[in-house]
Amino acid sequence: MLSLRVPLSVQDWKTSLQDYIKKKRNFRYTVFTASGPDILVEFITSNAGPLLNTGFHFKADSIIDPDTSEPLQLRNNSCFVERYLPENKESTFSNLRSWYPPNTTCAYRFYTTPEDVIRLDFLLFRIERFTMCEESVKLYDSSEPSPTKIITKLCDMNKAQAVYESTGHYLYVEFVSSKGSLDGSSISYEFQVKSVGASSLESGHACNRIMDHDGELILPLHELNSTSQPVTCNYTLDASSLMHGRVNLTLEVPFEKMTNTCLECKTESVVFRNNWCDS
């Protein structure tokens, strides 16, 4: 542990000699990762000299950065990635591996052709330490971080599902940290994004419904039995015509009571998405 009278400054050499990664007193254990191959550690004594100081010890190692994903990079206090996704071509991205200051916001804007949608698959989402959502990853079904288009907010209080899909040809992903990485990053993630043909999400079966008022949705069994092809029914509940409108969905028949007659329940699912398509 460093003495209270002995500050230690760790500087990222290639970024700026005046841009301190860390200048903190009385810390026991912290890991720093530089944004490049160079790092400078500077020790400054107090006016009391060595009489009141207890010294310190640190270890420096090189890290091999794998080429399996593209990590975020913080440059000039900004990290923003905008990427066009060709259809059926996968791209993999991962979290910041270098230091970052408090109130850091990084973002990805993915887009594809207007006829397609974007699928995001989390290959890794690991909580390194609990911060009560001081660091989070937000997904938006839009080209900008609009609160009305948020799909989910992922943090130590809400872990990621495997797959998320947009309803349009934009997907916005935002990493927000109010505390910074002075005590290490609290979230490690790696995700894969690709453009998916919207036609592949539709079954061609006439069971899609759009509702903008009170009503009831029923999927009769004869509609499922009328075709041998996979069936996908999209139900859109739209309350945007009402000021501060919200959707109240009530399930009249619990799903678990129907499983006694289901032969292939593992291949049938109901997915709820908290978003909608623009008209």
C-alpha positions, 0 to 999 in steps of 0.5 A: 500500500502506498503511503498517504504522503506518496502519490503515484502517477501512471502515465500513458506515454503515447497519449500525453505526458500530462494525461494521467491514467491514475493519481490516487493515494492509499490504494491497495491493488489496481490493474492498469492497461495502456492503450498502446505498447508504452507506459510511464510510471512516475514516483514523486516523494513528499517533502518529508522524504523517505522517513515517513514513506512505506514504499510500494511494489508493482509488476508489469507484464505484456498482454497479447491482444487477440485478433478475434474481436475489435476492442473499443479505443478511447482517443481524445476522450471519445470512443465512437464506432460507426459500421455498415453491416453487409448481409450475413457478414459477422463482425465482433466487438469487445469492451475497452481494455485500456483505462478510461476516466469517470463519465465516459460514454462510448457508442456503436452505431450499426446500420444495414440496408433498409430491407434488413434488420440487425442481430446482436449476439453476446458471446461474453458478458461477465460481471467483474465487480458489482457497482449498482449499475454505475457501468452499463451497456444500453441497446437502442432500436434506432440510430440515436440513444432515444429513451423511447427506443431503448431495448434494454439496459445491461449491468450487474443488476440485469445480465444480458440475454443471448440474442437481441434484434432490431426492428429496423436497419439501425442498432445503437449500442452505448457503454456508459461509466460514471465511475471510470476504471480507476478500480478496474472495469466492472463489465467485460463483454464481447458481442457479434453483430450481423445483418439479417434479411427481414424476409427470413424473420417472416413465415409468410403466414397471415397471422401478423397483427397490429393493434392500436386500441383495446382488443384481444389476440388469439392464435387458433390451433387450426392456423398452426395446423394449416401449414407444414412450414415454420410459423412466425406471428408478429403482434405489434401493440402500439400506444404511441397515439396516446400521450404518455401511452403504455401497453398493458398485456394480460396473459389469459392462459398461462403458458405452463398449462399448455405444455401437456399437449406440446410435443416440441415445446423446445422449438416453440417460443414467445418473445416479448420486445419493448420496442416498435417499428416506425410507420 
